[in-house]
Amino acid sequence: MELWVEKYRPTTLEEYVGNETIKNKIADYLKQGSIQNLLFHGVAGTGKTTLAKLIAKNLNCDLLYINASDERGIDTIRDKIIPFASSMSFNDVKIVILDEADYITPQAQATLRNTIESCSKTTRFILTCNYLERIISPLQSRCQTFEIIPPSKQEVYNKCQDILMEENVSYTDINEVINTHYPDIRKIINTLQGSVVEGEIKIDSTSLKNTQLGGLIVDALIRKAKLSEIRQIIADSG
């Protein structure tokens, strides 16, 4: 069984939902055939990794993908990233995607800063993170930073509707799932796939519990969000 989040992951900018201003900038990069070092930040499940992979897929490049939540130490920089970045390539550019870069230790981030500088002629870096404040300032300053804003609930609904039609799955109302897990699109799609019974969406009450609510509120407090935004997070979580 193929996961819907992977099966329907956008591979072109036209398929990517939301963040039109960022998409226009990325489109300019793709026309040029190269990019700056990029840092995408925002809440979980809103398309940071998808956008990073999309960029690499549409460039003539060698790609190294690392999930920094699994490989976050300085050894990863020394043993994987530096050899890749300093090696010869027959493509136009080499790209390193560091997913969940906010898990990388401060010492490893300092080493990565030097690597970005020394390999700037051949290699570009795309970092993604949930918590921008966990990325050291010298590393932030070497990247063009974009905040990935979640698409609207209507846009998410339309995307889910397209997936269910493609999978020939019938449904009556999926708004409960969207309202509970928004803005985590990955969680919404996974919940819908897990709710399919004999070709029909059947929502179980346990799937309507937002286990990430606490993290979303803490994230909002760290960002010094307005009280109205925190209230909206709670309302969106049911």
ZIURKA-V235930 format. One record per backbone hydrogen bond with DSSP energy under -0.5 kcal/mol. CO is the residue of the C=O (numbers start at 1). NH is the residue of the N-H. If there is no record, write none. Layout:
BEGIN
CO & NH
CO & NH
END
This chain:
BEGIN
3 & 6
3 & 7
4 & 8
6 & 9
12 & 15
12 & 16
19 & 23
20 & 24
21 & 25
22 & 26
23 & 27
24 & 28
25 & 29
26 & 30
27 & 31
28 & 32
29 & 33
29 & 34
37 & 144
38 & 127
39 & 41
39 & 146
40 & 129
41 & 148
43 & 46
45 & 185
45 & 186
47 & 51
48 & 52
49 & 53
50 & 54
51 & 55
52 & 56
53 & 57
54 & 58
56 & 59
59 & 61
60 & 92
60 & 93
62 & 95
64 & 97
66 & 68
66 & 99
67 & 70
67 & 71
72 & 105
73 & 76
73 & 77
74 & 78
75 & 79
76 & 80
76 & 81
77 & 82
80 & 84
81 & 85
82 & 86
83 & 87
84 & 87
93 & 62
94 & 124
95 & 64
95 & 97
96 & 98
96 & 126
97 & 66
97 & 99
98 & 101
98 & 128
99 & 68
100 & 103
101 & 104
105 & 109
106 & 110
107 & 111
108 & 112
109 & 113
110 & 114
111 & 115
112 & 116
113 & 117
114 & 118
115 & 119
117 & 120
119 & 122
119 & 123
122 & 94
124 & 96
125 & 38
126 & 98
127 & 40
128 & 101
129 & 42
130 & 132
131 & 134
132 & 135
134 & 136
136 & 139
136 & 140
137 & 141
139 & 142
140 & 143
143 & 145
144 & 39
146 & 41
146 & 148
147 & 149
152 & 156
153 & 157
154 & 158
155 & 159
156 & 160
157 & 161
158 & 162
159 & 163
160 & 164
161 & 165
162 & 166
163 & 167
164 & 169
165 & 168
170 & 201
174 & 178
175 & 179
176 & 180
177 & 181
178 & 182
181 & 184
183 & 185
184 & 188
185 & 189
186 & 190
187 & 191
188 & 192
189 & 193
190 & 194
191 & 195
192 & 195
193 & 196
195 & 197
195 & 202
197 & 200
199 & 170
200 & 197
200 & 202
204 & 207
205 & 208
206 & 209
208 & 210
209 & 211
210 & 213
212 & 216
213 & 217
214 & 218
215 & 219
216 & 220
217 & 221
218 & 222
219 & 223
220 & 225
221 & 224
226 & 229
226 & 230
227 & 231
228 & 232
229 & 233
230 & 234
231 & 235
232 & 236
233 & 237
235 & 238
END
